[in-house]
């Protein structure tokens, strides 16, 4: 007879805690913890108190909790959510909007030490001044490992001048990282970054969460006007094209009318405006480009153009409220 495998009580408690967190929060984000330190996590927990819960657990326990929660809740995309969790990840449970949580993470940046055996993304400098380190074997570490110009003053080691130990793209060796940490050098910017999120059944990938919203807005506006221009060229009539098509038809009808030997009393102002425009053009052609168009005509022309532009741009306003 095969004995049933005993599951430690602490694992069961951990899974139950995760399930309760899923039940009490509509949004869950996945944070990779391999590139952030414990101090960052602790500080962020304090900052998010009563707003979010950051829970560090083993992946197999996270997956087990998600499977059980799926059976109870019948929520969508939980299998895909579980499959995408990397080996080292924390789950952050919140009822805040996911984008609001992302902004909180982005607004709280830490400067951390360079990690051993990793490429530094920035130049690393050791500033001149008192290191606070006592004389002894450490001075050889500074000289040999980082090639720092040192001197002894008041029984402590001083750096004689600002010194760049690494350029961006250089590998930080294990011994070098240890000495830099001993000196308190923290050149690397570190942010808590969301890998992806689950929002009440919907999966939000990283590229959506960190999308440039201003550029997205510009792209949507550009696409809108391109689509409208194409629809106008094809003569497609809908809610967005009706007004500009009607204006275009009106202008074309007037142009055709002016070419015909007829006079319609109701359009007297249009005849006057057209005659004035033609007279001004002839005047400019005969007397030269310096001829000034009367300010009244300029004002009326601008008002007409602004009115048409305002009418044509009504559609795009509905896209962004």
Secondary structure, DSSP 8 states (H G I E B T S, - for coil): --------HHHHHHHHHHHHHHHH-SEEEEEE-TTS-HHHHHHHHHHTTTTEEEEE--HHHHHHHHHHHHHHH--SSHHHHHHH--SSEEEEEESS-HHHHHHHHHH--EEE---TTEE-SS-EEE-SEEEEEESSTHHHIIIIIS---EEEETTEEEE-S-EEEE-TT-EE-HHHHHHHHHTT---EEE---EEEEEETTEEEEHHHHT--HHHHHHHHHHHHHHHHHHHHHHT--STTTHHHHHHHHHHHHHHHHHHSS---GGGHHHHHHHHHHHHHHHHHHHH-TT----HHHHHHHHHHHHHHHHHHTHHHHHHH-
